[in-house]
Amino acid sequence: MSVSPLNTANSLPALQAMAERQQQEKPSPVAAPTASANRQLEPTRDELLAPMQQVNAALGNYGVEFEISDESAKVIVRLVDKENGNVIRQIPSEEVLRLADRLEELQGVGALISEQA
């Protein structure tokens, strides 16, 4: 079996045509949604409350609890020991929730600084 040398004169147009086809197949970039658009897509705390209560009622016997954090409005999942009520695991952890809150604070300060500069 012999390998023929690469003929760049013949392969370059083919590669260019392939690149053009790939570029045409890509969807056109869409502008990123604004913060207000993201807020409209996210369910509100009240919208989540009833389904979350149903899930808690169904999974409560298994030691699984869902909760919405008051400070960050994020969903928290806890695995609880049914015998003594101790939390075995929480997702996200308390440390991660504090870190996320701190990052949001710093991001707000950064946006303020960027707008003034």
N, C-alpha and C positions, 0 to 999 in steps of 0.2 A: 504494500500500500504506500503510495507516494503522496506527499503533501505539496500542493502547488503553492508557489509564493503568492502573497497577498498583492493584488493589483489595486493600488490605491486609486488609480485613475478610473477604474470601473466601479469600485466599491463606494467612493465618496458620494456620487449622486444617489445611490441607493440608501446610504446612511442619512443623507439630508432629507430624502423623501420620507423615510421612516420617522425621523424627528419631527417633520412637519405634520405627519398624520397623528403622532402622539400629542402634539401641541393642540391640534384641532379637536381631539377627543376629550381633552381636559375641560371640565366645566369652567365657565368663566368665574373669576373670583367675585365673591359677593362681599359687600361691605360688612364688617363686623357689627352685630347688633349693638345698639347703645345700651347703657345701664337700665334705662327705663323699659326698653324692649325685653331685656332679660328678666326684669321684675315681673312683667306681664306674663312671661312663660312659666315662672316659678309659682307653684301653688302657695296660697296663703296659709298661715297657721290654722285659721278656722276651717279651711278646706281639708287640711290633713287630720284634724282632730278626730272626726267621726270614724274614718277608716282605721286610724291608729288605735282607737279604742276597741274596734272589732278585732283587729289583729292581736291586741293585748289580751282580750277575752279568750281568743282561740289558743294562744300560745302560753298563757299564764301558767297552765299546769306543767309546762315544760321548763319553766324558769327563764323565759325569754320576755324581756320588757322593752317596749319602744317608748321614747319620750322626746318632746321637742324642748330644746334648751331655751330658757327664758332670755338669756343674755344674747346668744348668737342666732337663735331661731334655726338651729341645725338639729337634725334627727340624731338621737343617741340610742344605741342598742346596748342593752345590758343582759348578761347571762348571770342569773342569780341562783345561789344555792337555796333550794326550797325549804330545807330543814331549818336553816338558821338565818336566812335572808341576806347573807353576805354576798357582795358583788364578786363574781369570779372573774369576769372580763367585761370591759366597757369599750365600745367602739363608737366614735373616736374616744381616746383616753382623755382624762382631765388635762393632762399636759398638752396634748395636741389642741384641745379647745382653747386653752390659754394662749398658746402660740398663735393660733389663727386669729384670735382677738387682737393680739399685739401686732401682728402683721397688717391687719386691717387699719389699725390706728396709724402705723408707720406709713402705710400706703396713702392714707388721707393727708398726712403731713407732706409726703413727697409730692402729691398732686398740687398741694397749695404752693409749695416752693417752686415747682415747675411752671405754674401759671404766672407767678410773679416775676420770674426770671426773664 
